[in-house]
Every structure is written in C-alpha cells, then in structure tokens.
Amino acid sequence: MPRALSTLTLSDARRMLEAGEAKAAGLGIPYNIAVVDAGGALIAFARQDGALEGSIDLAIGKAKTARIFDKTTEYLAELAQPGAPLFGIGQSNGGHVVIFGGGVPVMIDDQIVGAVGASAGSVEQDIAVAEAAAAAISSIQHREGGQR
C-alpha cells in the first residue's frame, strides 16, 4: 500500500516567509529566509533588501540540514562539538551541512513536512526568525523539548 507524503506547499511557504520577514523587521535586520519541502528541495526564498550576501547559502543550508536530519540546527550544533556524539557531522553530505542555529524542521500533525532556515543576525536572532516562520503554519515543538 503506498504511503502518502505530506509536504509544505508554495502557499504554506509564502505564509512562512511573511511571518519570518515580519519578525526580522521587528529586529531591524534584513534577512535571508529559505523554506524547503519534505524532500529538502527549495520551495521559496526571500532576501530582504540589504540582507547579507553571505547569508543566502547559509539560510538555504540551514533549512536543508534541519530537514535531512529532522532536528534544529541549534541542536545539531550541540551534538557536533568535540567529544559529542556527532562530532564531524558538519563535513558530511558533501560539506553542505550547516550546524549552527537558525534551521528548524516544520511539523504539522506530528509529521515533519519541511523546514525553514534563516540567516543574517546573531544565532539567537536567526533562531527567532526561523521559529516565527515555522510557527505560521506549524505545530513546532520548541527547544524546550520534543523534536530538536
């Protein structure tokens, strides 16, 4: 029996970008925000006027990393420290893994349907923008527990 795959839609991604951009505006920082689907493919991307060029690939990389590992990039960063269980993970997947905060898996009805990545501010600000974007459509489980 075939399984149904749930994934984010372009409409979902647009709502997420809008929410992330609003959070970024509140911080006073122009942001790069990326949304990927359940397979990790880019659905939508926003680069606010003046957002750092170097953060384009980071936002996309954070979103893809959060999706392929189904964990926040903040949590992966903890696991990737010297002596931690996933030390070296940043060099996996052709070196395309981004392991600092700002990538968040997106869940609907306890199923991961994609992810969002944000980059341009501090790690804490990136996390806040990504979480705001995910919360626009998601049943996101924050850092305090659950899906990290």
Buried (B, 14 or more C-beta within 10 A) or exposed (E): EEEEEBBBBEEBBBBBBBBBBEBBEEBEBBBBBBBBBBEBEBBBBBBBEEBBEEBBBBBBBBBBBBBBBEBBBBBBBBBBEEEEEBEEBBEBEEEBBBBBBBBBBBBBEEEBBBBBBBBBBEBEBBBBBBBBBBBBBBBBBBBEEEBB
